[in-house]
Amino acid sequence: MTNHMKKLCEIFDGIIEERIRSRSSKVVEVCNDVLDSLLNINIGEATSELSRSEMVHLFLDLFVAGIDTTSSIIEWIIAELLRNPDKLTKVRKELCQTIGKGETIEESHIFKLPFLQAVVKETFRLHPPIPLLLPHKCDEPVNILGFNVPKNAQVLVNVWAMGRDPTIWKNPDMFAPERFLECDINYKGNNFELIPFGAGKRICPGLPLAHRTMHLMVASLLHNFEWNLADGLIPEQLNMDEQFGLTLKRVQPLRVQAISSA
Ligand code: HEM
């Protein structure tokens, strides 16, 4: 693990070095990305607000926080769709009607894909990538709905259990994306029954990026390939057991066959 982290730090440091060099060369390519913004506030190294090592570790944090979570939700989305072929057919039909054959999926298509968005929300409800969010500490004693939470208490929010609570959701164990077509609930932190990214001032800062990445990746995968379970498995045989950890992994990694639909 330490070796992997060291290797990642070296890669990030190399990218920073390359960008610094290209910025100081005559041909300046303006990327206007996070790295450029950090380098802009870092101009005049001696008085810099952020050291090179802090910059590398910031990228490491973003990488670690964004990779497992995004890949986990994408794996669960594909698994749920393969277990529920009628929903898979519905998403693919929506994609065909919205995006032409051979056309590249773009960010502007996402809002035109309500069923795909519902599939993503439904998967977050059942399989939130960080099932207990991150631990929080209570600054002041507080009473919430009759429960006293003392100062300094560590608070874990069980979003996994909230997603399966029958007092909140009808047929909570059923994969039914349609439930989100009939309501305005989203995961942006305003609807407390669905907060896989947290809520409030410590809400995941990667939410806007994750929202785009997930939809674009799933839409591209489903639009360009026909998907089947590997090893001749039928949908009912697919093992959907979850393994608890900081992120919610599948007990059995998903094995699939993808055939180009071009
Ligand atoms: C499906 C994708 C993702 C999910 C479900 C997710 C979920 C979360 C959750 C639950 C938290 C803790 C919120 C809390 O404290 O209550 C968090 C924090 C964080 N996430 Fe994400 N995240 C995702 C993607 C990303 C991406 C793509 C990035 C960055 C590129 C990112 C960066 C971070 C960072 C830096 C924090 C810590 C923020 C803080 O301490 O205030 N996340 N995320």
Residues whose N, C-alpha, C, O or C-beta is under 5 A from the ligand:
A	BS01	HEM	L62 A65 G66 T69 T70 I73 P129 I130 L133 L134 P196 F197 G198 A199 R202 I203 C204 P205 G206 L209 A210
